[in-house]
Amino acid sequence: MSTVCVASRSFSKHPVLRAELTARYPSARFNDTGATLKDESLVSFLLDCEKAILALEVVDDTLLARLPKLKLISKFGVGLDSVDLKALERRKVKLSWTPGTNSRSVAELALMGALALLRRFPETSQELRDGTWRQLKGSTLTGKTVGLVGLGAVGREFVSLLAPMTTRILAHDMAPDRTFAEARGVRLLPLVELLRESDVVSLHLPLTEQTKNLIDASHLDVFKPTAVLINTARGGLVDEDALIKALDSERLAGAFLDAFSSEPPSDPRLLNHPKILATPHVGGSTEEAILAMGRAAIAGLGE
């Protein structure tokens, strides 16, 4: 039987997933250190493994060169930006990956962010903690224009969540699902037009060379000054320095960030800004999503 190792901390500490994996692979090894494995610690942990369940661990050619026994990686989660796909192909290491397993969880978080920003929760909550009783006027999501940058699994779930509300939905995608868009009344637009017309802009796309700092100073200049930006996708999609400047100059009303260019973030401007709502990359951190991702990763190990 193949030797299976689980580097993911959240998978390793989940009792149901541990039990289900151990039932199939009694000698499965788990990361019980409580720490994220990387560099030497990751190599040491995976050294004798033929199959591995990984989450956000970085997989590149340098790592794979030191793991000659590794034949398959099963992804716990949906992002592939930490995986060098060309290196996997060169080293003949298979990848199992199931998209969409946490899409509902992430979409619900994005909806929460939209509602919270429009009601100015970051500002009102901080003022209340500071002893100020002031009822700032916010806005409803009903009647607004929502722009989705990316109409993949999470973007489509967000569209479904918006269905009971009277919203106008726009989307930009390099390869859009036109059938879905037409059926749901989603108007497809070029990026700049979407940014110019939207009251809420929500990012739902992977981090690649083409999407890095996609929302930069020039794009932030296009936003309505009353608009809000949501990023529950990947850090690096937004130029964070430009974002701070846009908020400080009142060219943008607010931002919700669940992903950062460096995690955990160290820039106090991001963490303490009165117009930013920040969470520690918890889009997929619901019991339902973790089980779905974990069971997909187990299935991806094959027989």
C-alpha positions in Angstrom: 0.0 0.0 0.0 1.2 3.5 -0.9 2.6 5.7 1.9 0.4 8.7 2.3 1.4 12.0 4.0 -0.8 14.9 4.9 1.1 18.2 5.2 -2.1 20.3 5.6 -2.6 21.5 9.2 -6.3 21.9 8.9 -6.8 18.5 7.4 -4.5 16.9 9.9 -6.4 18.3 12.9 -9.9 17.4 11.6 -11.1 14.2 13.3 -13.6 13.2 10.7 -11.1 13.6 7.8 -8.4 11.8 9.8 -10.7 8.9 10.5 -11.8 8.6 6.9 -8.3 8.7 5.5 -6.9 6.3 8.1 -9.7 3.8 7.2 -8.3 3.7 3.7 -4.6 4.2 4.6 -3.9 2.9 8.2 -0.3 4.1 8.1 -1.1 7.6 6.9 1.2 10.3 8.4 -0.2 13.7 9.5 1.3 17.0 10.2 0.7 17.4 14.0 3.3 20.0 14.5 0.7 22.9 14.3 3.1 24.7 12.0 3.1 25.3 8.3 5.7 23.0 6.7 8.1 24.6 4.2 11.6 24.2 2.9 13.6 21.6 4.9 10.7 20.7 7.2 8.4 20.0 4.2 11.1 17.9 2.5 11.8 15.9 5.7 8.0 15.3 6.2 7.4 14.1 2.6 10.7 12.2 2.1 9.3 8.7 2.1 5.9 9.5 0.7 4.4 8.3 -2.5 1.2 10.3 -2.2 0.7 13.6 -0.4 -2.3 15.8 0.5 -1.1 19.4 0.4 -2.9 22.7 0.9 -1.0 26.0 0.5 2.5 24.4 0.7 4.7 25.6 -2.1 5.5 22.9 -4.7 8.3 23.7 -7.1 11.1 22.0 -8.9 13.5 22.4 -6.1 11.2 20.5 -3.7 10.3 17.8 -6.2 13.9 17.1 -7.0 14.4 16.0 -3.4 11.4 13.8 -3.3 12.1 11.0 -5.8 9.4 8.7 -4.3 6.6 11.2 -4.6 4.2 10.1 -7.4 0.9 12.0 -6.7 -0.2 15.2 -5.0 -3.9 15.6 -4.1 -4.9 19.2 -3.4 -6.8 20.1 -0.3 -8.3 23.3 -1.6 -8.9 24.9 -4.9 -6.0 27.3 -5.6 -3.1 26.2 -7.7 -0.9 29.3 -7.5 1.4 27.6 -5.0 2.0 24.7 -7.4 4.5 24.7 -10.3 2.5 22.7 -12.8 5.4 22.5 -15.3 7.7 21.1 -12.7 5.1 18.4 -11.9 5.0 17.5 -15.5 8.8 17.3 -15.8 9.1 15.1 -12.7 6.1 13.0 -13.8 4.2 13.7 -10.5 0.4 13.5 -10.9 -1.9 16.2 -9.5 -5.4 15.6 -8.3 -7.4 18.8 -8.0 -11.2 19.3 -7.6 -12.4 22.8 -8.3 -15.5 24.3 -6.7 -15.4 22.4 -3.4 -15.4 25.6 -1.3 -17.2 27.9 -3.7 -20.4 28.4 -1.6 -18.4 29.1 1.5 -16.3 31.8 -0.3 -19.3 33.3 -2.0 -21.2 33.7 1.3 -18.1 35.5 2.8 -18.0 37.8 -0.2 -21.7 38.6 0.3 -21.1 39.3 4.0 -18.3 41.7 3.0 -20.5 43.5 0.6 -23.2 44.0 3.1 -20.8 45.0 5.9 -19.0 47.6 3.8 -22.1 49.2 2.4 -23.4 49.6 6.0 -19.9 50.9 7.0 -19.3 48.3 9.6 -15.5 48.8 9.8 -15.9 52.4 10.8 -19.0 52.1 13.0 -17.6 49.1 14.9 -14.3 50.9 15.6 -15.9 54.1 16.7 -18.2 52.2 19.1 -15.2 50.4 20.6 -13.5 53.8 21.0 -16.5 55.1 22.9 -18.2 57.1 20.1 -21.9 56.6 19.6 -22.5 57.8 16.1 -25.0 56.3 13.6 -23.2 56.6 10.3 -25.5 56.4 7.3 -24.9 53.4 5.0 -26.5 51.9 1.9 -28.5 48.8 1.0 -27.2 46.2 -1.4 -30.7 46.2 -2.9 -30.7 48.3 -6.1 -27.0 48.4 -6.5 -24.8 47.2 -9.4 -22.5 44.3 -8.5 -19.4 43.7 -10.7 -17.8 40.2 -10.6 -14.3 40.0 -11.8 -14.2 36.3 -12.6 -17.3 34.2 -13.3 -16.0 30.8 -12.3 -17.4 28.5 -9.5 -17.3 31.2 -6.8 -18.6 34.0 -9.1 -21.5 31.8 -10.2 -22.4 31.0 -6.6 -22.3 34.7 -5.8 -24.8 35.3 -8.6 -27.1 32.7 -7.0 -26.9 34.4 -3.6 -27.8 37.7 -5.2 -30.9 36.3 -6.8 -33.4 37.3 -4.1 -32.1 40.9 -4.2 -32.9 43.5 -6.8 -29.3 44.0 -8.1 -27.8 44.5 -11.5 -25.0 42.1 -12.0 -22.0 42.6 -14.3 -19.2 40.2 -14.9 -15.8 40.2 -16.6 -14.1 36.9 -17.4 -11.4 35.9 -20.0 -13.5 32.8 -20.9 -17.0 33.5 -19.7 -19.8 31.0 -19.4 -22.1 32.9 -21.8 -24.9 30.4 -21.3 -24.9 30.9 -17.6 -24.6 34.7 -17.9 -27.6 34.9 -20.3 -29.7 32.6 -18.2 -29.1 34.6 -15.0 -29.2 38.1 -16.6 -25.5 38.8 -16.1 -24.1 41.4 -18.4 -20.6 40.7 -19.6 -18.3 43.7 -19.9 -14.7 44.6 -20.4 -12.9 45.2 -17.0 -12.7 49.0 -17.1 -16.4 49.4 -18.0 -17.3 47.0 -15.2 -15.2 49.0 -12.7 -16.7 52.3 -13.8 -20.3 51.1 -13.5 -20.2 49.0 -10.3 -21.1 49.9 -6.7 -19.6 46.6 -5.5 -16.6 45.0 -7.2 -15.8 41.4 -6.1 -12.8 39.5 -7.2 -13.1 35.8 -8.0 -10.1 34.7 -10.1 -6.8 32.9 -9.6 -3.4 34.6 -9.1 -1.3 34.3 -12.2 1.3 36.4 -14.0 -1.6 37.9 -16.0 -3.7 38.8 -12.9 -1.0 39.9 -10.5 -1.8 43.5 -9.3 -4.8 43.4 -11.7 -6.5 46.1 -9.6 -3.8 48.8 -9.6 -3.7 52.6 -9.3 -5.0 53.1 -12.9 -8.0 50.8 -12.3 -8.7 52.2 -8.8 -9.0 55.6 -10.5 -11.9 54.3 -12.5 -14.0 53.2 -9.5 -16.9 55.3 -8.2 -15.9 57.1 -5.0 -18.8 55.4 -3.3 -17.9 51.9 -4.5 -16.4 49.1 -2.4 -13.9 46.4 -3.3 -14.0 42.8 -2.1 -11.1 40.3 -2.4 -11.9 36.8 -1.1 -9.8 35.2 -3.9 -6.0 35.6 -3.7 -3.6 38.1 -2.3 -1.6 39.8 -5.1 -4.7 40.6 -7.2 -4.8 44.0 -5.7 -1.9 46.6 -5.5 -2.2 47.1 -1.7 -0.2 50.4 -1.7 -2.5 51.8 -4.4 -5.5 50.6 -2.4 -4.4 52.5 0.7 -3.9 55.6 -1.3 -7.3 55.3 -2.9 -9.0 54.9 0.4 -7.1 57.8 2.0 -8.0 60.1 -0.8 -11.6 59.0 -0.8 -11.5 57.7 -4.3 -12.9 54.4 -2.8 -15.4 54.0 0.0 -14.1 50.7 1.5 -12.5 47.3 1.0 -12.9 43.8 2.4 -9.8 41.7 2.2 -9.7 38.0 3.0 -6.4 37.5 1.1 -3.2 39.5 1.2 0.0 39.6 -0.9 1.9 38.4 2.1 0.2 36.2 4.7 0.0 36.9 7.5 0.0 40.6 6.5 2.5 42.8 8.3 1.5 46.2 7.0 -0.4 48.0 9.8 -2.1 50.3 7.2 -4.0 47.3 6.0 -4.9 45.9 9.4 -5.8 49.2 11.1 -7.4 51.3 8.3 -10.8 52.5 9.3 -12.3 51.7 5.9 -10.9 48.1 5.6 -12.6 45.0 6.9 -9.9 42.3 7.1 -10.1 38.5 7.8 -7.3 35.9 7.9 -8.0 34.0 4.6 -11.1 32.2 6.0 -13.1 32.0 2.8 -13.0 28.2 2.8 -12.9 27.8 6.6 -16.4 26.5 7.2 -17.1 23.0 8.4 -19.0 22.2 5.2 -16.2 23.4 2.9 -13.5 21.7 4.9 -15.3 18.4 4.7 -15.9 18.8 1.0 -12.3 19.8 0.2 -11.0 17.0 2.4 -13.1 14.3 1.0 -12.2 15.4 -2.5 -8.5 15.2 -1.6 -9.0 11.7 -0.2 -10.8 10.6 -3.4 -8.0 12.2 -5.4 -5.5 9.7 -4.0 -7.1 7.0 -6.0 -6.8 3.4 -5.1 
